[in-house]
């Protein structure tokens, strides 16, 4: 439940805060469902690979129903002081999250006092998943 809440806080606020108009959590659930869903799955996969944490089946439906029922009163916002506690907690390559955060910083004027991680522009900048060096136990190459 803790990681589901962290996922909810990060995804709904980031997806909604980059909009031109004021957006609440219910609006994100109703009108920006695909973006929110894609970002949730990317972050959930990072949790699985980085911390060996798997969210319980149905987490996506639970988070959308919370947003639809209780989200009308929660405005989407990105607060600089909360960046390290709300957004910078997910392991792995959070490409979509960092794209949105960089857009919020560069285009919307949000997160100005935060050092948002950059997004690799092409695959050559991503760390290789292959181990480097001699992997033989006997030391022969």
KAKA-V799447 format. One line per field, one symbol per residue. phi: phi as a letter, one per 40 degrees, with the letter a starting at -180 (. if undefined). psi: psi as a letter, one per 30 degrees, with the letter a starting at -180 (. if undefined). burial: # if it has 16 or more other ideal C-beta (glycine too) atoms within 10 Angstrom, else .. A space follows every 10 residues. Layout:
phi=???
psi=???
burial=???
//
This chain:
phi=.ccccccccc cccccccccc ccbbcccccc bbcccccccc cccccccccc bfbbccdgdc cccccccccb cccbccabbd ccdccbbcbc cgccdccccc cccdccbbgc fccbccdcbd cacccccccc cbhcbcccgc b
psi=eeeeeeeeee eeeeeeffle lkkleeeeee fheeeeeeee eeeeeeeeee ghkkkkkgee eeeeeeeeef fffjkkkjke ffeffeehfk lajheeeeee eeeeeeefgl hfgkjkklkk flfffkkkfk klajgkfffk .
burial=..##.##### ########.. ..#######. .#..###.## ####.##... ....#...## ..##.##... #..#.#.#.. ..#...#### ..##.##### #.###....# #..#.#..#. .......... .......... .
//
